[in-house]
Every structure is written in structure tokens, then in C-alpha cells.
Amino acid sequence: MATLIPYISRRTVRSLHYLQFRPPYPFVKKGEYGQRKVGPVNEEKKLWPGQDKEFPELSPKFAPNGKKANPYQLHKYTGVQAEGYVDAKTGEFVRVPEMMAELVVPNLEGCKLRPYVSYRTDGEIAKIQKAYAAKVKEKGSEEIADLHTVESERWPPPKMTPKTLFDITYGREIRDSNKKA
């Protein structure tokens, strides 16, 4: 073990030994088995914002190292696509109607849908279950009860197939028109 300790001569003021000329930067090992790389450690990850450094583009809203991370070209940067272009001859900004953002909002007047589920939904489901169970008990089997029950009153509701969707939306109209004819 004593032979592993490097012998440094002390006879002169300074002998030329590598332990006396340490680099000002650390050794960086790339990966577990990778090649050792000698050089300064440059961690760009600290320059990016976000908890996990997930925002890749530079923004004027952060400047960790002063002017380096906040260049003049980004002072008016918003991250939004421009609605036109800068004319090379005049230097003016020309707006293009096709590039302008539009909000396409459907007209919801008379719409029966609501943005939330009512708290009474569980009670309504329980009523449908009881009514369907009574009909099954009255008719004797689920198959016969299904024949005498409207699709929207069955429980559990039928699997949504194209035929089921057609029966729910147009079935009653077709039955009524057949009875009239």
C-alpha cells in the first residue's frame, strides 16, 4: 500500500509533479463507463426556467445570468406566431388576414346540454334501475322486458352501436309511422 502513495521530492522549491499542477476545473465522467473528459463543466440546464427545465425557448421573462440569457432580440418576444410580416423595402409590419387568429365558437342557443352533471343523477339512475327491475319481474325475463321497454329506460343501458343509436333517435318515429299506415 505504501507504494501507491506518490513520492514527491521536497529537495527543490517545486518539482514538476502532476499533483502540484491541479487543473482549475474538475474531471467530468460522462456516464457510468464513459470516457473521462477533462475540461470546465458547463451546465446549460441551470439557464432554462421551470422546475425540471422543461421550457426550451428563451424568454425575456427570465434572466439568470443577466444579459447573456436575455438578449436584445428577445425583448419583444411573446412566443406567439406573428399576424403578418415585416416588409423588406419599407420596414413596416404588414398584417395578413389569413394569418390572424380566429376564435371559432359554436352557437349554443337552445342547447339542452349543461356544463356539469347534476347531483340528482344518482337518484334518477336509482329510479330507472327500480323501474326496469319491476318490469323484468313482471315480464319474467330481461329479453321480454327489453321488447316492452324504451331504450332510454333500460338498465344497464345497451352498448352504443350504430343500430342502438339509430333505434334511440329514429325508432319511435318509425314505429309511429308504421302504426298510422
VEXMI-374481 format. One record per residue (C-alpha): residue in one letter; x, y, z. Coordinates in steps of 0.25 Angstrom, whole numbers, plus 5000, padded with zeros to 4 digits. Example, Ala and Ser with C-alpha at 12.3 -4.5 7.8 and 13.67 -1.06 7.14 Angstrom:
! residues 2
a504949825031s505549965029
//
This chain:
! residues 181
m500050005000a501150095003t501650084989l500350144983i500550274990p501250364981y502650414985i502850564983s504250614984r504450724994r505850754991t505550864981v504650984983r503650914973s503850784966l503050764953h501950674958y500550664954l499950674968q500550814969f499850864956r498450824958p497450874947p496550994952y495350904946p494850774951f494950644943v493650604938k493250464935k492150444924g491250334928e491650214937y492650144927g492950264918q494150334914r494750434924k494750574919v495650684925g495050824924p494150924930v492750884934n491750964926e490350934931e489351004922k488250934929k488251044940l487951154930w486651104926p485351134934g484451034940q484550934951d485050824942k485650914932e484450884922f484351014915p485351004903e485151144897l485851274903s484951374908p485151514913k484351484926f485551414932a487051454932p487851364941n489251414936g488851564933k488951604918k489551464913a488151394915n487351514912p487851574898y487251694892q486651614880l485651554890h485251674897k483851674889y483851524889t482451464893g482551324887v481251354879q481251344863a481251484857e480051524849g480851574837y482251604833v483251724832d483351784818a484751784814k484651914806t483852004815g484151934828e482751934832f481951824838v480851774828r479751694834v479151574826p477751544829e477951394827m479051394838m478151464848a477651374859e476151344859l475251284870v474251194865v473151184875p471851104872n470551164875l469951094887e468651164888g467551054891c468550954894k468050854905l469450814910r469950864922p471450884926y471250804939v470650674944s469450694953y469550644968r468150574965t468750484955d468950374965g467550384969e467050374955i467950254952a467350184964k465950214959i466250154945q466850034952k465650004961a464650024949y465449934940a465549824951a464049834953k463849814938v464749694938k464049634950e462649664943k463049604929g463849494934s465149514927e466149624922e465949594907i464449604908a464549734917d465549794907l464449774896h463449854904t464449964909v464850084902e466450084900s466650204909e465950134921r466750004921w467749984932p468949954930p468850034917p469049964904k470449974898m470550084888t470550024874p470150094861k468850014862t468550054876l468850194873f467850184861d466750124869i466850224880t466850344871y465850294860g465250174865r464050234871e463750314859i463750194850r462850114859d461850234860s461850244844n461650094843k460450094853k459850214845a460050134831
//
